[in-house]
Amino acid sequence: MKAVVFHGIGDIRLDDVAEPKLKEPTDAIIRLTASAICGTDLHMIRGTMPGMKPGTILGHEGVGVIEELGKDVRNFNVGDRVVICSTIGCGNCSYCRAGYYAQCNDANPNGPDAGTAFFGGPEMTGPFDGMQAEKARIPFAAVTMVKVPEGVTDDQAILVSDIFPTGYFGAEMAEIKPGDTVAVFGCGPVGLFAIVSAKLMGAGRIFAIDSHEDRLALAKALGAEVINFEEEDPVETLKRFTGGIGVDRAIDAVGVDAQHAHHGPAAKKAKAEKPEFKREVEMVAPKQKPDGDNWVPGDAPSQAAQWAVQALAKAGTLSIIGVYPQTMNAFPIGAAMNKNLTLRMGNCNHRKYIPKLLELVRSGAVDPTAILSHVKSMTSAIDAYRNFDLRKPGWVKVELEPGVTIQ
């Protein structure tokens, strides 16, 4: 079968690989009808999430049809259409039972201290082959799969596999209450869904911070007030818009590949911090393999977190859903502590949110496809990766369809 395979930093290929087989009685095999490219995939190709095992199939978002079931998977039938949770949970341990599926004690074969198990990730996360392929093995399938309701399309369901739940998780962690002012740093797919989710939770004003006009336009269409950090200092603007107080809640939806401002008033501050940003890049991405403008790590790993802390009102809440590797240790702890900020962060517990979000989609309360910009065949996956990596205008979220030729 065809699959997108990681061969090394800066090196991904569309390969012919063996079809997956059942390994455990709790497994399922699905034939994928949709997958997607995520910003997390880019971290691994850029080298800012180390530890990838060559030969690992990429992709942690999937929708498909069940072809085989292990004998201990009793809540599905062959032929059922399912969405796959990006993070893997057993459903039995104390963490899963408390809703912390991303911290499952049993799913990660590296042991309970290894942390989150997810598809298509570094060796410490499993590794589990991902879903940018024609078929995939799903461990702990009774929990990791959720049946797609009638009336929900593949285009809608694929967005509920990871990015909508992660955005919702970020908004929930931010403790948003009706009337709150919320700043979302990063208008990629997860940041856009954080805006959608903040609105669902009754936020009074939502500010969106990014530098890409197409993404800011989408944020505005979703109801956010937009700030381009290449044109104005985002912290000063947020303070001005909030009467000097700052925002109640902030969501970092950027993570380790953050960029500092290169133009405008914020660039002056970035220039002074350039040596520290350079040290951070060397810390999180000691190995890099750019290919022209592709696969280049962000130049200011802590920038989004710094802006968020500075922009928050005293006693505010910072929610971090942008991905940071364990090697990242730069954070403005002193500023956060002296403002009495609450910090909440982590990997999304997808299984907790997916059933609820699927129902919102089925009922028509939310149509997630407003954020889907491209649907491409698996055969054009590498070109799609390159365009998405460069954040070319209009390239916001890319769905991949195995075996389908779409221009």
C-alpha positions in Angstrom: 0.0 0.0 0.0 1.0 3.6 -0.4 2.0 5.7 2.7 3.9 8.9 3.6 7.0 7.7 5.4 9.5 9.6 7.6 13.1 8.8 6.6 14.9 11.5 8.4 14.7 15.2 9.3 13.9 17.0 6.1 13.2 13.7 4.3 9.7 12.3 3.8 8.6 10.0 0.9 5.6 8.4 -0.6 6.5 4.7 -0.3 5.1 1.3 -0.9 4.8 -0.5 2.5 3.3 -3.7 3.8 -0.3 -3.6 4.9 -0.9 -3.6 8.7 -2.0 -6.8 10.5 -3.8 -7.4 13.8 -1.3 -7.8 16.6 -3.5 -7.8 19.7 -7.1 -8.9 20.3 -7.9 -5.2 21.1 -6.8 -4.1 17.6 -8.7 -3.1 14.5 -7.6 -2.6 10.9 -9.3 0.2 9.0 -9.3 1.2 5.4 -8.7 4.9 5.4 -11.0 7.2 3.4 -9.4 10.4 4.7 -6.3 11.6 6.5 -4.8 15.0 7.0 -1.5 16.9 7.4 -1.0 18.6 10.7 1.4 21.2 12.0 2.7 18.6 14.5 3.9 16.6 11.5 5.9 19.6 10.4 7.7 19.8 13.8 9.1 16.3 13.3 10.2 17.0 9.7 11.8 20.4 10.7 13.6 18.7 13.6 11.9 20.5 16.4 10.3 17.3 17.8 13.2 14.9 17.9 13.4 11.1 18.2 11.5 10.0 15.1 12.3 6.5 14.0 13.0 6.2 10.3 10.4 4.2 8.5 7.5 5.5 10.6 4.3 6.2 8.7 3.2 9.8 9.4 -0.2 11.2 10.3 -2.4 11.1 13.4 -5.7 12.1 11.8 -7.9 9.5 10.2 -11.4 8.5 9.1 -12.1 5.1 7.6 -14.1 1.9 7.4 -13.4 -1.1 9.6 -12.0 -4.1 7.7 -10.9 -6.4 10.6 -11.6 -6.5 14.3 -9.7 -8.2 17.1 -11.8 -10.6 19.2 -11.9 -8.3 22.2 -13.4 -5.3 20.2 -17.1 -5.8 20.9 -18.7 -2.4 20.2 -18.1 -2.2 16.5 -18.8 -4.2 13.4 -16.8 -4.7 10.2 -18.0 -2.1 7.8 -18.6 0.6 10.4 -17.4 4.1 9.5 -15.2 5.6 12.2 -13.1 8.5 13.2 -9.8 7.8 14.9 -8.7 9.6 18.1 -5.2 11.1 17.5 -4.0 10.1 21.0 -4.3 6.5 22.1 -5.9 5.5 25.4 -6.7 2.0 26.8 -9.9 3.1 28.5 -9.1 1.0 31.6 -6.4 2.7 33.6 -7.1 5.4 36.2 -6.1 8.2 33.9 -8.4 7.1 31.1 -11.2 6.7 33.5 -10.7 10.2 34.7 -10.7 11.5 31.1 -6.9 12.0 30.8 -6.6 9.7 27.8 -3.5 11.5 26.6 -1.7 10.3 29.8 -2.9 6.7 29.6 -0.7 4.4 31.7 -0.9 1.4 29.3 -1.1 2.6 25.7 2.5 3.6 25.4 4.8 0.5 25.1 7.7 2.6 26.5 6.0 2.6 29.9 3.8 4.9 32.0 6.5 7.6 32.3 6.9 7.9 28.6 3.8 10.1 28.3 1.3 10.4 25.4 1.0 7.7 22.8 -0.1 8.9 19.4 -0.1 7.9 15.8 2.9 8.7 13.6 5.0 10.2 16.3 8.5 9.9 17.8 9.9 6.7 19.2 9.0 7.8 22.7 5.3 8.0 21.8 5.2 4.3 20.7 6.1 4.5 17.9 2.8 3.7 16.2 2.5 3.9 12.4 0.2 6.8 11.4 -2.7 7.3 9.1 -1.3 9.0 6.0 -1.7 5.6 4.4 -4.3 3.4 2.7 -4.8 1.3 5.9 -3.9 1.5 9.6 -3.8 -0.7 12.7 -5.7 0.9 15.5 -4.7 -0.3 19.0 -7.2 -0.3 21.9 -9.8 0.1 19.1 -12.9 -0.1 21.4 -11.8 3.3 22.8 -9.6 4.8 20.1 -12.3 4.7 17.4 -15.6 6.6 17.5 -18.5 5.8 15.1 -19.2 8.6 12.6 -23.0 9.5 12.8 -25.1 9.5 9.7 -25.0 12.8 7.9 -21.4 13.7 8.9 -19.1 13.7 5.8 -15.5 12.6 5.7 -14.5 16.2 5.2 -16.2 17.1 8.5 -15.2 14.0 10.4 -11.4 14.3 9.6 -11.4 17.7 11.4 -12.8 16.1 14.5 -10.0 13.6 14.7 -7.5 16.1 16.1 -7.7 19.8 15.5 -11.3 20.6 16.6 -10.9 18.6 19.8 -7.5 20.2 20.5 -8.9 23.7 20.0 -11.8 22.9 22.2 -9.5 21.4 24.9 -7.4 24.6 24.8 -10.5 26.8 25.3 -11.7 24.6 28.1 -8.3 24.7 29.8 -8.3 28.5 29.5 -11.3 28.5 31.9 -13.3 30.8 29.6 -16.5 32.2 31.2 -19.2 34.2 29.5 -18.0 37.7 28.8 -14.3 36.9 29.0 -11.7 38.5 26.7 -9.6 35.9 25.1 -6.4 36.1 23.0 -5.6 33.2 20.7 -2.0 33.3 19.5 -1.7 31.5 16.2 -4.4 31.2 13.5 -3.4 27.8 12.1 -6.1 25.1 12.1 -5.9 24.5 15.9 -6.0 28.2 16.7 -9.0 28.7 14.4 -10.8 26.0 16.2 -9.8 27.5 19.6 -11.6 30.7 18.3 -14.7 28.6 17.4 -14.6 26.9 20.8 -14.1 30.2 22.8 -17.2 31.5 21.0 -19.2 28.4 22.0 -18.2 29.0 25.6 -19.5 32.6 25.5 -16.3 34.6 25.3 -17.2 38.3 25.1 -14.3 39.4 22.8 -11.8 37.1 21.0 -8.5 38.5 19.7 -6.5 36.5 17.1 -2.8 37.1 16.6 -0.9 35.9 13.6 1.1 37.3 10.6 -0.6 35.6 7.7 -3.4 37.6 6.2 -5.3 34.7 4.8 -5.4 33.1 8.3 -6.3 36.4 9.9 -9.1 36.7 7.4 -10.5 33.3 8.5 -10.2 34.3 12.1 -12.2 37.5 11.4 -14.8 35.5 9.6 -15.2 33.4 12.7 -15.8 36.5 14.8 -12.3 37.4 16.1 -10.7 40.8 16.2 -7.4 40.4 14.4 -3.9 41.6 15.1 -1.0 41.2 12.6 2.2 41.1 14.7 4.3 42.1 11.7 2.4 45.5 11.6 1.9 46.2 15.3 3.1 45.1 18.7 0.5 42.5 19.8 1.0 43.1 23.5 0.6 46.8 23.3 -2.4 46.5 21.0 -4.1 44.0 23.4 -3.4 46.2 26.3 -4.9 49.2 24.4 -8.0 47.2 23.4 -8.6 46.2 27.0 -8.2 49.5 28.7 -4.7 48.7 29.9 -5.8 45.7 31.8 -4.9 42.8 29.5 -6.9 39.8 28.4 -8.6 37.4 30.9 -7.5 34.3 29.0 -4.8 33.5 26.5 -4.3 30.4 24.3 -0.9 29.5 22.9 -1.8 27.5 19.7 1.6 28.0 18.1 4.2 26.0 20.0 7.9 25.4 19.4 8.0 26.7 15.8 6.9 30.2 16.7 8.3 33.1 14.7 9.2 36.5 16.1 8.2 39.8 14.3 10.5 40.8 11.4 8.8 44.1 10.7 7.1 46.9 12.6 7.4 47.9 16.3 7.6 44.3 17.6 10.7 43.6 15.5 12.7 46.1 17.6 12.1 44.0 20.7 12.8 40.8 18.9 16.2 42.1 17.7 17.2 42.6 21.3 16.1 39.1 22.2 17.7 37.5 19.1 20.7 35.9 21.0 18.3 34.2 23.4 16.0 33.0 20.6 19.0 31.6 18.8 20.0 29.6 21.9 16.4 28.3 22.1 16.5 27.1 18.5 19.8 25.3 19.1 18.3 23.7 22.1 15.1 22.3 20.5 16.5 21.6 17.0 20.1 20.6 17.2 19.7 18.7 14.0 18.1 20.5 11.0 18.0 19.7 7.3 16.3 22.6 5.4 15.5 22.2 1.7 15.5 25.7 0.4 12.7 27.5 2.3 11.1 24.1 3.4 11.6 22.4 6.7 13.0 25.5 8.5 12.4 25.6 12.2 10.7 28.7 13.8 13.2 31.4 14.8 11.7 32.2 18.3 10.5 29.1 20.1 9.3 30.9 23.2 7.8 34.0 21.4 4.1 33.0 21.6 4.3 32.0 25.2 6.1 35.3 26.1 3.5 37.4 24.4 0.7 35.5 26.0 2.1 36.0 29.5 2.8 39.7 28.8 -0.7 40.3 27.4 -2.6 38.6 30.2 -4.4 40.5 33.0 -3.3 39.8 36.5 -4.8 36.5 37.8 -5.5 35.5 34.2 -5.2 32.0 32.7 -2.8 30.8 30.1 -3.7 27.6 28.1 -0.9 26.0 26.1 -1.9 23.6 23.3 1.0 24.4 20.9 3.4 21.5 20.9 6.7 21.8 22.7 9.3 19.0 22.9 10.7 17.9 26.3 14.0 19.6 25.5 12.3 23.1 25.6 13.0 24.8 28.9 12.5 28.5 28.2 9.5 30.1 29.8 8.9 33.5 31.5 8.1 31.9 34.8 9.0 35.0 36.8 6.6 37.3 35.0 3.8 34.6 35.2 4.4 34.0 38.9 4.3 37.7 39.8 1.0 38.2 37.9 -0.6 35.3 39.8 -1.3 33.6 36.5 -2.9 30.1 36.2 -1.0 27.9 33.7 -2.7 24.9 32.1 -1.3 22.9 29.3 -0.9 19.5 27.7 -1.8 17.1 24.9 -5.5 16.8 24.1 -7.5 14.0 25.5 -9.3 13.4 22.2 -11.6 10.6 23.3 -13.2 12.8 25.9 -14.3 15.4 23.3 -14.9 13.7 20.0 -18.4 12.3 20.6 -19.6 15.7 21.8 -18.1 17.5 18.9 -19.4 15.0 16.3 -22.9 15.7 17.6 -22.3 19.5 17.2 -21.3 18.8 13.6 -24.2 16.4 13.0 -26.8 18.8 14.4 -25.4 21.7 12.2 -24.3 23.8 15.2 -20.8 23.8 13.8 -19.5 23.2 10.2 -15.8 22.6 10.6 -15.1 22.5 6.9 -14.9 26.3 6.9 -11.2 25.7 7.9 -10.6 23.0 5.3 -8.7 24.6 2.4 -7.5 21.7 0.3 -8.4 18.1 -0.5 -5.5 16.2 -2.2 -4.9 12.7 -3.3 -2.2 10.6 -1.4 -0.2 10.7 -4.6 0.4 14.4 -4.2 1.0 14.3 -0.5 4.7 15.5 -0.6 3.9 18.6 -2.7 1.0 19.3 -0.3 3.4 19.0 2.6 5.8 21.5 1.0 3.0 24.1 0.4 1.6 23.7 3.9 5.0 24.0 5.4 5.6 27.2 3.6 2.2 28.5 4.8 1.5 29.5 1.2 -1.6 31.8 0.9 -4.7 29.7 1.2 -3.0 26.6 2.5 -4.6 26.3 5.9 -5.7 22.7 6.4 -5.0 19.8 4.0 -7.0 16.6 3.8 -5.5 13.6 2.0 -7.6 11.0 0.3 -5.9 7.6 -0.3 -6.3 6.3 -3.9 -8.2 9.4 -5.1 -6.8 11.7 -7.8 -7.9 15.3 -7.0 -6.2 18.4 -8.4 
